Amino acid sequence: MWYEPPWPRSSPVSAFRDRRARLSRALAPLCALIAAGQRRSKNYPANTFPFRADSHFLYLVGRSIPGAALLLGGNEPELFVPPTSSDDVIWTGPTLDEDELGAKLELPVRPLPDLPDRLRDLRDMHTEVATVSPNEEATAEWLTRTLGRRIEARRGAALADGSADARLADALIDLRLPHDEAAVAQLSHAAIVTHGAHVAGMEATRPGIYEAEVSAAMVGAIMKAGLTVSYEPIVTVHGEVLHNETHHNQVAAGDLVLADVGAETPEGFAGDVTRVWPANGRFSATQRAIYDLVLDAQQHAISLVRPGMRYRSIHEGAARRMLAGLVDLGIFRGSVDGLAERGAHALFFPHGVGHLLGVDVHDMEDLGDRAGYAPGRARPVRFGDCYLRLDRDLKRGMAVTIEPGFYRIPALLEDQELTAPFEADLDRDTLARFSDVRGIRIEDDVLVTDDGAQVLTSHIPKEAAAVEQLVAGR
Amino acid sequence: MWYEPPWPRSSPVSAFRDRRARLSRALAPLCALIAAGQRRSKNYPANTFPFRADSHFLYLVGRSIPGAALLLGGNEPELFVPPTSSDDVIWTGPTLDEDELGAKLELPVRPLPDLPDRLRDLRDMHTEVATVSPNEEATAEWLTRTLGRRIEARRGAALADGSADARLADALIDLRLPHDEAAVAQLSHAAIVTHGAHVAGMEATRPGIYEAEVSAAMVGAIMKAGLTVSYEPIVTVHGEVLHNETHHNQVAAGDLVLADVGAETPEGFAGDVTRVWPANGRFSATQRAIYDLVLDAQQHAISLVRPGMRYRSIHEGAARRMLAGLVDLGIFRGSVDGLAERGAHALFFPHGVGHLLGVDVHDMEDLGDRAGYAPGRARPVRFGDCYLRLDRDLKRGMAVTIEPGFYRIPALLEDQELTAPFEADLDRDTLARFSDVRGIRIEDDVLVTDDGAQVLTSHIPKEAAAVEQLVAGR
């Protein structure tokens, strides 16, 4: 059931050993059982989605082993793996036995059927065993049976403060928030492969092509490198639909293509990048004006990244910068301060400026806002800002995305309840001149260093002229 | 939550209406509730696998609508869909309202919250409501709450005979086994796109390339056409691992590449094709000998396909034909009859010759062997043959795969318990001369017609010379 993957850029075994050791120390005397999860059936049991282990498991073990579980605490960490059947060698090939796998991982590996005895020993010693809420019910049921208490799927957000599971969640957050050297190498590798995808997408684009063809070129570049997509690709001429996952439109000469596509390494680390390019290799004057405005807001937001900076302030900084640009273009009238205070930016920028990045694209979002929001902080209630997924003070080693955007969303601009407070500020005639802009978002992956932002995806063309050259250079 | 997909080759609305009407008539006075299923989280709730509805739902409705449910029986079929939220228009774009969707589908569409009342009405009329076992627990829990009785996930195989659910399963099997005109058009479209994938794979192959690159070229061809893969691609130089899903090997000059890759249409219909080609564009003499032997067995098996033929006889026919070839090559000694009777073929061909094909690659395997095995028939117990997934008498309109293979599986050939009965028949010295053959499988998709087999995938190169030309023609 487990393989030896000579994948590109595996992290050293010591990285995982260190992570496990740090978590064990932080938890003691609490123990933790972290399940990898089960293969999931697409339409019948033998036809499954590609298996991808739970992110916490992947972070601590480094490979996706279906049905496995990591036990931390007590003495040393132990990995419990399901026994292989005699069929496995025919259908899925030779496997490492427990000793071989243990030697590879530098971690004692034991058969999963031994786990109940081990847990009984811990109970006899009155040791509590915490766990993380899994993403699917089959693993929740397995954990429920195994730990003898009710574990619900996808309930990480609702942990009772002070409970063993909450303490484990908080320890995992503390561990995973600042990226270690191996994690930074993984994020950098994901960024390099993500670069290849975006260049392939720009190079493939020409008027008349279908979105599906551009998407295929981008995903193909990721697959070729032995990686997978970290989320379903957004490749669309309707960039105003924020999470558009359909790819059936034909790209017209005057269209902008918005591509939000990222690669994921076998250890789970994600790239998450958005670029926008003109189908015919040349931005119109109106497209260029908005593109440069979004790019300016993004660069400004990146310039604010440094240890100690509150992420919400970066969001607000990007929003203000965009408002200033919109006032310059005449789309908004009045003072930037006044507009910002009333949240006018959300009419065109109705989402947060970014989120944590790591083994998950929205890192640790399985724990709800517990990871993204510092204790005592909660989501803004105002429309648009309420989608902000992160509000912590940045620390060295954190990785975040910075991704402001401008969208003309008809349903939003026609929503009188939303627009009424801004009707006097909004010059709809001027806005109408920008009708060839539907949605522009520019997104990079940024590591927080002592010197400020290190843009992991800086090699992916972003200046309008550079983007045009790649598209037109075919 | 539901979109208007102008996908390639949608079936006419009347096809789905006819399917629903036929099922309703077959079930009356029983009713049926068939759930589409839920989006499934990959690593946290907002990051989901691409949504693909339950196959029975897809067969009857034609589109993947997360959270929807089809109610059949009573008066006319009704589709219940989850309400859209005001966020949806921002994140997933404009949606059809219930009336618009209903007009498209020619099917009354109602909000999902109305379903409980509708079910109460049916209960008041003492009407039983059958359902199908879903593939995941979240939908099983929803069905359990909605129908007020315990519905388990993935338990289609274990239906109590005579129960309402068993009657529904049998009616679905009767309906789906012979493909209607729209289904044949879908299977043909999947076959055409699958053709493009295999040609792309052959053309991309050269010594030194990685399996992942060949796989990317094949999947890219499928994605470009707006389709998805019907199962995780097998693209490997280790064809002896039957369901090898790793793609990390480099392809050497003398290697054979085995690619088992198929496309799936948005309505769910699958292609499922295996081809094998030499990395350097030229089969060695030993590779060619085994390739031609497998091809001969496959052609022979295809020639047996006709209405009334028992599928197990086709499996046995392919096995005998392969044994005859192996005796000719000197790998086996003795009489083909004697070898076949003792199951010697399983040493090199340890799987069934194929399976049903339709909306599922293994069509209706969610119902266990209920679809694949005619009443009163059960799986063979003998090693190898026990993997046969189908044993029905073929009928006009059924689609099946025909896919014999030859594999040198070290673990199997070294298993003394398995090989002991054949040690006297097996010429291991001769076998050793074929060491450059690891695994060869040749698979086509075949429709049963009154005139015999119609090979839907006949345009995909298969003769050794044609395959060589495509690989070397780069």
Interface residues (C-beta under 8 A of the other chain):
Chain A: Y3 P5 P6 W7 R40 S41 K42 N43 Y44 P45 A46 N47 T48 F49 P50 R52 D54 S55 V89 I90 W91 T92 G93 P94 N135 E136 E137 A138 E141 A153 R154 Y210 A212 E213 S215 A216 A217 V219 G220 A221 I222 M223 K224 A225 G226 Y231 E232 H238 V241 L242 H243 N244 E245 T246 H247 H248 G268 P350 V359 D360 V361 H362 M364 E365 D366 I409 P410 A411 L412
Chain B: Y3 P5 P6 W7 R40 S41 K42 N43 Y44 P45 A46 N47 T48 F49 P50 R52 D54 S55 V89 I90 W91 T92 G93 P94 N135 E136 E137 A138 E141 A153 R154 Y210 A212 E213 S215 A216 A217 V219 G220 A221 I222 M223 K224 A225 G226 Y231 E232 H238 V241 L242 H243 N244 E245 T246 H247 H248 G268 P350 V359 D360 V361 H362 M364 E365 D366 I409 P410 A411 L412
